[in-house]
Amino acid sequence: MEKVLSAFSGNVVGAGILPEDNLKKEKRLCGVYLVPSFMDQLALLREFLPGVKKIGVIFNVERSSSMMKDFEAAATNLGISCEKATAQTPGQVNIALKFMKEIDAFFMVPDEVVLQDASFKFILMASYGNLFPVYGVTREYVKAGALFSLSPDYMDMGEKAGNMAKKILGGSKPSSLGKVYPRGEVVINLRIAEKLGVDIPRSVMSKAKEVFK
């Protein structure tokens, strides 16, 4: 198996970067995740919304099943239940949202279907119609209408990926470097908080890296 360095990539098999057979046989992978850990993201969610008990999550079962296992484990650890639905198109996202009326918040996971513009528009429509806040994957989604996010610090992500590349080129085994998470930055949309009637805890506001008004 040749050395492959991929930065800012999602599914390396689905993207055609690595053949699936080699990926299963070799343990020579390292990298930087695209988002902070689910534990850190959900911890912010609980701090922001102390009364949260149930969150809605939509994902493509063919692409994101493994990721969802990690997500659910983190949610369970924090005492948060998940109302899950699967979708393969924005239209199916819209249908799934119609059955999510008893959730305290909607959590956007980094899933290819959920991140599509059409899907996000449906998510925002449901959010405003049913008055539940949306946790966005990145600052861009917060700017566009989600309430808040622990957005990845892209500078930190690049530095971590660069350091890994340097070590690999210096002879280190990728498997010894493991997989690491980027630092997160708290991003908040005050206009949406007012629209949904959400009070922002001072502890969260004090951490905010960026606030949209």
DRENDRENVO-239636 format. One line per field, with one value per residue (C-alpha): residue number from 1; residue in one letter; x, y, z. Coordinates in Angstrom, 2 decimals, m for minus. Each point is the difference from the previous one (the first is absolute). Example, Ala and Ser with C-alpha at 12.3 -4.5 7.8 and 13.67 -1.06 7.14 Angstrom:
! DRENDRENVO-239636
vexke	1 / 2;
kefi	A / S;
px	12.30 / 1.37;
py	m4.50 / 3.44;
pz	7.80 / m0.66;
END
This chain:
! DRENDRENVO-239636
vexke	1 / 2 / 3 / 4 / 5 / 6 / 7 / 8 / 9 / 10 / 11 / 12 / 13 / 14 / 15 / 16 / 17 / 18 / 19 / 20 / 21 / 22 / 23 / 24 / 25 / 26 / 27 / 28 / 29 / 30 / 31 / 32 / 33 / 34 / 35 / 36 / 37 / 38 / 39 / 40 / 41 / 42 / 43 / 44 / 45 / 46 / 47 / 48 / 49 / 50 / 51 / 52 / 53 / 54 / 55 / 56 / 57 / 58 / 59 / 60 / 61 / 62 / 63 / 64 / 65 / 66 / 67 / 68 / 69 / 70 / 71 / 72 / 73 / 74 / 75 / 76 / 77 / 78 / 79 / 80 / 81 / 82 / 83 / 84 / 85 / 86 / 87 / 88 / 89 / 90 / 91 / 92 / 93 / 94 / 95 / 96 / 97 / 98 / 99 / 100 / 101 / 102 / 103 / 104 / 105 / 106 / 107 / 108 / 109 / 110 / 111 / 112 / 113 / 114 / 115 / 116 / 117 / 118 / 119 / 120 / 121 / 122 / 123 / 124 / 125 / 126 / 127 / 128 / 129 / 130 / 131 / 132 / 133 / 134 / 135 / 136 / 137 / 138 / 139 / 140 / 141 / 142 / 143 / 144 / 145 / 146 / 147 / 148 / 149 / 150 / 151 / 152 / 153 / 154 / 155 / 156 / 157 / 158 / 159 / 160 / 161 / 162 / 163 / 164 / 165 / 166 / 167 / 168 / 169 / 170 / 171 / 172 / 173 / 174 / 175 / 176 / 177 / 178 / 179 / 180 / 181 / 182 / 183 / 184 / 185 / 186 / 187 / 188 / 189 / 190 / 191 / 192 / 193 / 194 / 195 / 196 / 197 / 198 / 199 / 200 / 201 / 202 / 203 / 204 / 205 / 206 / 207 / 208 / 209 / 210 / 211 / 212 / 213;
kefi	M / E / K / V / L / S / A / F / S / G / N / V / V / G / A / G / I / L / P / E / D / N / L / K / K / E / K / R / L / C / G / V / Y / L / V / P / S / F / M / D / Q / L / A / L / L / R / E / F / L / P / G / V / K / K / I / G / V / I / F / N / V / E / R / S / S / S / M / M / K / D / F / E / A / A / A / T / N / L / G / I / S / C / E / K / A / T / A / Q / T / P / G / Q / V / N / I / A / L / K / F / M / K / E / I / D / A / F / F / M / V / P / D / E / V / V / L / Q / D / A / S / F / K / F / I / L / M / A / S / Y / G / N / L / F / P / V / Y / G / V / T / R / E / Y / V / K / A / G / A / L / F / S / L / S / P / D / Y / M / D / M / G / E / K / A / G / N / M / A / K / K / I / L / G / G / S / K / P / S / S / L / G / K / V / Y / P / R / G / E / V / V / I / N / L / R / I / A / E / K / L / G / V / D / I / P / R / S / V / M / S / K / A / K / E / V / F / K;
px	0.00 / 1.39 / 0.17 / m3.01 / m0.32 / m3.47 / m1.02 / m3.60 / m1.38 / m3.17 / m0.47 / 3.37 / m1.45 / m3.12 / 2.10 / 2.18 / 3.16 / 0.57 / m1.28 / m2.20 / 1.93 / 3.27 / m1.70 / m1.25 / 3.37 / 2.33 / 0.30 / 1.99 / m2.47 / 0.17 / m1.74 / m1.88 / m3.76 / m2.10 / m1.78 / 0.70 / m0.90 / m3.69 / 0.56 / 1.23 / m2.78 / m2.74 / 1.50 / m0.39 / m3.57 / m0.81 / 1.63 / m1.85 / m3.34 / 0.10 / m3.47 / 0.68 / m1.15 / m0.68 / 1.65 / m0.89 / 2.62 / m0.28 / 2.65 / 0.67 / 0.18 / 2.20 / 2.73 / m0.28 / m0.90 / 3.46 / 0.06 / m3.43 / 1.18 / 2.58 / m2.58 / m2.55 / 2.65 / 0.91 / m3.65 / m0.77 / 3.00 / m1.47 / m3.53 / m1.41 / m2.34 / m0.10 / m2.98 / 1.60 / m1.16 / 1.75 / m0.07 / 1.73 / m1.39 / m1.01 / m3.62 / 0.29 / 1.58 / m3.08 / m2.33 / 2.00 / m0.12 / m3.79 / 0.08 / 2.49 / m2.29 / 0.85 / 3.73 / 1.82 / 2.53 / 1.16 / 3.64 / 1.67 / 2.58 / 2.59 / m2.03 / 0.07 / m3.80 / m0.68 / 2.61 / m1.59 / m1.49 / m3.48 / 0.11 / 1.16 / m2.88 / m2.46 / 1.73 / m0.31 / m3.66 / m0.73 / 2.05 / m1.87 / m3.38 / 0.35 / 2.30 / 2.85 / 3.61 / 2.45 / 3.58 / 2.02 / 3.04 / 2.09 / m0.10 / m1.37 / m3.19 / m0.31 / 0.38 / m2.72 / m2.52 / 1.07 / 0.14 / 3.53 / 2.93 / 3.32 / 1.51 / 3.33 / 3.01 / 1.30 / 3.37 / 0.48 / m1.17 / 2.54 / 2.81 / m0.80 / m0.16 / 3.25 / 1.78 / m1.19 / 1.26 / 3.37 / 0.31 / m1.02 / 2.53 / 2.55 / m0.61 / m2.71 / m2.63 / m3.47 / m1.53 / 2.16 / m1.49 / m3.63 / m2.99 / m0.45 / m2.75 / 0.30 / m0.50 / m3.55 / m1.24 / m3.36 / m2.12 / m3.43 / m2.80 / m1.68 / m2.75 / m1.08 / 0.16 / m2.44 / m2.21 / m0.27 / m0.17 / 3.19 / 1.96 / 3.73 / 1.88 / 2.76 / 2.44 / m0.58 / 0.01 / 3.34 / 1.51 / m1.34 / 2.60 / m2.50 / m3.50 / m2.39 / m2.57;
py	0.00 / 3.38 / 2.87 / 2.24 / 3.35 / 1.51 / 3.24 / 1.24 / m3.21 / m1.76 / m3.61 / m0.95 / m3.18 / 1.66 / 2.80 / m2.51 / 0.97 / m3.46 / m3.41 / m1.67 / m3.31 / 1.71 / 2.09 / m3.14 / m1.77 / 2.84 / 1.88 / 2.87 / 2.81 / 3.26 / 3.31 / 2.95 / m0.21 / 2.63 / 1.05 / 0.04 / m3.15 / m0.76 / m0.01 / 3.60 / 1.07 / m1.59 / 1.36 / 3.49 / m0.85 / m1.00 / 3.14 / 2.19 / m1.79 / m1.39 / m1.51 / m1.98 / m3.61 / m1.08 / 1.13 / m0.74 / m1.41 / m0.90 / m1.92 / m2.14 / m3.55 / m1.15 / 2.54 / 1.02 / m3.09 / m0.28 / 3.69 / m0.24 / m2.72 / 2.42 / 2.77 / m2.08 / m1.20 / 3.60 / 1.02 / m2.91 / 0.87 / 3.48 / m1.24 / 1.21 / m2.19 / 0.09 / m0.09 / m1.34 / m0.07 / m1.01 / 1.80 / m0.25 / 3.17 / 3.48 / m0.95 / m2.88 / 2.39 / 2.20 / m2.95 / m1.19 / 3.45 / m0.01 / m2.80 / 1.77 / 2.28 / m1.16 / 0.69 / 2.63 / 0.73 / m1.24 / m1.01 / 0.19 / m2.74 / 0.21 / m2.15 / 0.60 / 0.04 / 2.23 / 2.55 / 0.66 / 3.49 / m1.37 / m2.17 / 2.93 / 2.15 / m2.70 / m0.25 / 3.75 / 0.02 / m2.73 / 1.81 / 3.28 / m1.69 / m2.24 / 2.31 / m2.43 / 1.21 / m1.44 / m0.89 / 0.73 / m1.93 / 3.10 / 3.79 / 0.24 / m1.76 / 2.23 / 3.08 / m1.38 / m0.67 / m2.71 / 1.14 / m1.02 / m2.30 / m1.21 / 0.75 / m1.56 / 2.29 / m0.42 / 1.51 / m2.55 / m2.76 / 0.99 / 0.21 / m3.46 / m1.48 / 1.72 / m1.32 / m3.51 / 0.30 / 1.20 / m2.94 / m2.52 / 1.40 / m0.23 / m3.72 / m0.27 / m2.69 / 1.48 / m2.50 / 1.45 / 3.46 / m1.03 / 2.23 / 3.34 / 2.59 / 3.67 / 2.68 / 1.36 / 3.60 / 1.03 / 1.87 / 1.46 / 1.69 / 2.56 / 0.78 / m3.63 / m0.24 / 2.91 / m1.49 / m3.31 / 1.56 / m1.68 / 1.55 / m0.42 / m0.94 / 2.41 / m2.90 / m0.73 / 3.61 / 0.55 / m2.77 / 1.30 / 0.49 / 1.54 / 1.40 / 0.81 / 2.72;
pz	0.00 / m1.00 / 2.44 / m0.43 / 1.70 / m0.15 / 1.66 / 0.35 / m1.44 / 1.06 / m1.02 / m1.54 / m1.53 / m1.39 / m1.43 / m1.82 / 1.87 / 1.47 / m1.17 / 2.62 / m0.02 / 0.91 / 2.64 / 1.74 / m0.12 / 0.90 / 3.26 / m1.38 / 0.40 / 1.88 / m0.41 / 1.38 / 0.41 / m1.78 / 3.19 / 3.76 / 1.93 / 0.44 / 3.76 / m0.13 / m2.36 / 2.08 / 3.22 / m1.47 / m1.00 / 3.57 / 1.39 / m2.50 / 0.52 / 3.57 / m0.28 / m3.16 / 0.18 / m3.57 / m3.22 / m3.60 / m2.37 / m3.69 / m1.92 / m3.06 / 1.32 / m2.91 / 0.75 / 3.64 / 2.06 / 1.56 / 0.85 / 1.60 / 2.37 / 1.37 / 0.14 / 1.91 / 2.44 / 0.81 / 0.32 / 2.32 / 2.14 / 0.48 / 0.66 / m3.31 / m2.06 / m3.79 / m2.31 / m3.17 / m3.59 / m3.20 / m3.33 / m3.35 / m1.58 / 1.19 / m0.67 / 2.46 / 2.51 / m0.32 / 0.62 / 3.01 / 1.58 / m0.03 / 2.59 / 2.29 / 1.97 / 3.53 / m0.10 / 2.03 / m2.74 / m3.39 / m0.34 / m3.40 / m0.38 / m2.81 / m2.37 / m3.76 / m0.34 / 3.00 / m1.06 / m3.39 / m0.41 / m0.68 / 3.13 / 2.12 / m1.25 / 1.08 / 3.39 / 0.57 / m1.05 / 2.55 / 2.64 / m0.37 / m0.37 / 3.07 / 2.01 / 0.55 / m0.33 / m2.51 / 0.82 / m3.14 / m1.15 / m0.68 / 0.30 / m3.55 / 1.07 / 3.06 / m2.16 / m2.29 / 2.78 / 2.45 / 3.64 / 0.95 / m0.65 / 1.29 / m3.38 / m1.00 / 0.15 / m3.56 / 0.84 / 2.76 / m2.33 / m2.63 / 2.54 / 1.36 / m3.52 / m0.95 / 3.08 / m0.82 / m3.57 / 1.24 / 2.39 / m2.67 / m2.47 / 2.80 / 0.35 / 2.65 / m0.51 / m0.61 / 2.43 / 2.79 / m0.54 / 0.31 / m0.70 / 1.75 / 0.28 / m0.92 / 2.61 / 0.12 / m0.02 / 1.47 / m2.55 / 0.83 / m1.95 / 2.30 / m2.48 / m0.06 / 3.80 / 0.20 / m2.71 / 1.89 / 3.47 / 1.19 / 2.86 / m0.48 / 3.19 / 0.96 / 0.22 / m3.69 / m1.14 / 1.71 / m2.13 / m3.31 / m2.68 / m2.40 / 0.47 / m2.84 / 0.68;
END
